[in-house]
Amino acid sequence: MHIISNALPAANFTLPAVAIRAERRSLAKRLWRGEAVDGTEFGFQLNAPLKNGDTVFVSEAARYVIEQLPEAVLEIALSAVPETAAVTGWAVGNMHWPINAQDGRILTPDDPGLRQALTRMGIAYTPTMAVFAPHRFAEFSHSH
């Protein structure tokens, strides 16, 4: 087993990438175990959490890269009308959900309570699967 303490700042990108698949909640932890798709085992004793795409180990034959698994999220399109976009932001923020704001949309974890609130307010959403990377300070929210 290889013990990993941090992501590598640089890697040989000519080497083939071998995925170490992990859920977002595992990546947020500092102590966890994982296995690459080729069976190589890793123990993570991290100084800082990892993120999707981080290279964590390099052998002579390959580089091992974190691959975050997609999860159930709600995609909420942001209106070009500022008032509508503000109400959408307030609706999600008022429930203290972490968000990933992207160009023209917000992603947030799929939750029945949030679905109900958005429907009640007339805010359209689309359930989907995506790699969810909440904004840095969003991880400290208290999800319901």
C-alpha positions as CSV (number, residue, x, y, z in Angstrom):
1,M,0.0,0.0,0.0
2,H,1.2,3.5,-0.9
3,I,0.7,6.2,1.7
4,I,-0.2,9.6,0.2
5,S,0.2,12.9,2.2
6,N,-0.6,15.4,-0.6
7,A,-1.1,15.8,-4.3
8,L,1.9,16.1,-6.5
9,P,2.6,19.6,-7.8
10,A,3.8,18.2,-11.2
11,A,3.6,14.9,-13.0
12,N,4.8,13.4,-16.2
13,F,1.6,13.8,-18.3
14,T,3.0,11.5,-21.0
15,L,2.4,8.5,-18.7
16,P,-1.0,6.9,-18.8
17,A,-3.4,8.0,-16.1
18,V,-4.8,5.4,-13.7
19,A,-8.0,6.4,-11.9
20,I,-8.5,6.3,-8.2
21,R,-12.2,6.7,-8.0
22,A,-13.6,8.4,-4.9
23,E,-16.8,10.0,-3.7
24,R,-16.8,13.7,-2.8
25,R,-17.2,13.0,0.9
26,S,-14.1,10.8,0.9
27,L,-12.1,13.5,-0.9
28,A,-13.1,16.0,1.9
29,K,-11.5,13.7,4.5
30,R,-7.9,13.7,5.5
31,L,-7.8,10.0,6.4
32,W,-9.2,7.4,4.0
33,R,-8.3,4.4,1.9
34,G,-8.7,3.9,-1.8
35,E,-7.9,1.6,-4.6
36,A,-7.0,2.4,-8.2
37,V,-8.8,0.7,-11.1
38,D,-5.7,-1.4,-11.6
39,G,-5.9,-2.8,-8.0
40,T,-3.1,-0.6,-6.5
41,E,-4.0,0.3,-2.9
42,F,-3.5,3.7,-1.3
43,G,-3.8,5.0,2.2
44,F,-4.4,8.8,2.5
45,Q,-3.0,10.7,5.4
46,L,-3.4,14.1,4.0
47,N,-2.3,17.6,4.9
48,A,-5.1,19.0,2.8
49,P,-8.1,17.5,1.1
50,L,-7.7,16.3,-2.5
51,K,-9.8,17.3,-5.5
52,N,-10.8,15.8,-8.8
53,G,-7.9,15.6,-11.2
54,D,-5.1,15.6,-8.6
55,T,-2.1,13.3,-9.4
56,V,-1.1,11.6,-6.1
57,F,1.4,9.0,-7.2
58,V,3.7,8.2,-10.1
59,S,5.3,4.9,-11.0
60,E,7.6,4.1,-13.9
61,A,4.5,3.0,-15.9
62,A,1.7,5.3,-14.9
63,R,0.5,8.3,-12.9
64,Y,-2.4,7.8,-10.4
65,V,-5.1,10.4,-10.6
66,I,-8.1,11.2,-8.4
67,E,-11.3,10.7,-10.3
68,Q,-14.3,12.1,-8.3
69,L,-17.5,10.1,-8.9
70,P,-20.6,11.9,-10.1
71,E,-23.4,12.2,-7.6
72,A,-27.1,13.2,-7.7
73,V,-27.4,17.0,-8.0
74,L,-30.0,19.5,-9.0
75,E,-29.1,21.8,-11.9
76,I,-30.7,25.2,-11.6
77,A,-30.4,27.4,-14.6
78,L,-29.6,31.1,-13.8
79,S,-31.8,33.6,-15.4
80,A,-30.3,36.6,-17.2
81,V,-32.8,38.7,-15.3
82,P,-30.9,39.9,-12.1
83,E,-34.0,39.8,-9.9
84,T,-34.8,36.2,-10.8
85,A,-31.1,35.1,-10.3
86,A,-31.1,36.8,-6.9
87,V,-34.3,35.0,-5.8
88,T,-32.8,31.7,-7.0
89,G,-29.6,32.3,-5.0
90,W,-31.6,33.3,-1.9
91,A,-33.8,30.2,-2.1
92,V,-30.8,27.8,-2.2
93,G,-28.7,29.9,0.3
94,N,-31.6,30.1,2.7
95,M,-31.5,26.3,3.1
96,H,-27.7,26.4,3.7
97,W,-26.9,24.0,0.9
98,P,-23.4,24.0,-0.6
99,I,-23.4,25.2,-4.2
100,N,-21.2,25.0,-7.3
101,A,-21.9,28.2,-9.2
102,Q,-21.0,27.9,-12.9
103,D,-21.6,29.9,-16.0
104,G,-25.3,30.1,-16.3
105,R,-26.2,27.5,-13.7
106,I,-26.0,26.4,-10.0
107,L,-25.4,22.8,-8.9
108,T,-26.5,21.7,-5.5
109,P,-26.9,18.3,-3.9
110,D,-30.3,16.7,-4.7
111,D,-32.6,16.8,-1.7
112,P,-36.4,16.4,-1.4
113,G,-36.7,19.5,0.8
114,L,-34.9,21.7,-1.7
115,R,-36.9,20.2,-4.6
116,Q,-40.1,21.1,-2.7
117,A,-38.9,24.7,-2.0
118,L,-37.9,25.3,-5.6
119,T,-41.1,23.9,-6.9
120,R,-43.1,26.0,-4.5
121,M,-41.2,29.2,-5.6
122,G,-41.6,28.3,-9.3
123,I,-37.9,27.9,-9.8
124,A,-37.1,25.2,-12.5
125,Y,-34.5,22.6,-11.8
126,T,-33.2,19.5,-13.5
127,P,-32.1,16.4,-11.5
128,T,-28.9,15.0,-13.0
129,M,-25.6,13.3,-12.1
130,A,-22.5,15.4,-12.1
131,V,-19.1,15.8,-10.4
132,F,-20.0,18.2,-7.6
133,A,-17.3,20.6,-6.4
134,P,-18.8,23.0,-3.9
135,H,-17.1,26.4,-3.5
136,R,-14.4,26.5,-0.9
137,F,-16.5,28.0,1.9
138,A,-19.6,26.0,1.0
139,E,-18.2,22.9,2.7
140,F,-18.6,24.5,6.1
141,S,-22.4,24.9,5.7
142,H,-24.8,22.9,7.9
143,S,-26.8,20.8,5.5
144,H,-30.2,19.7,6.7
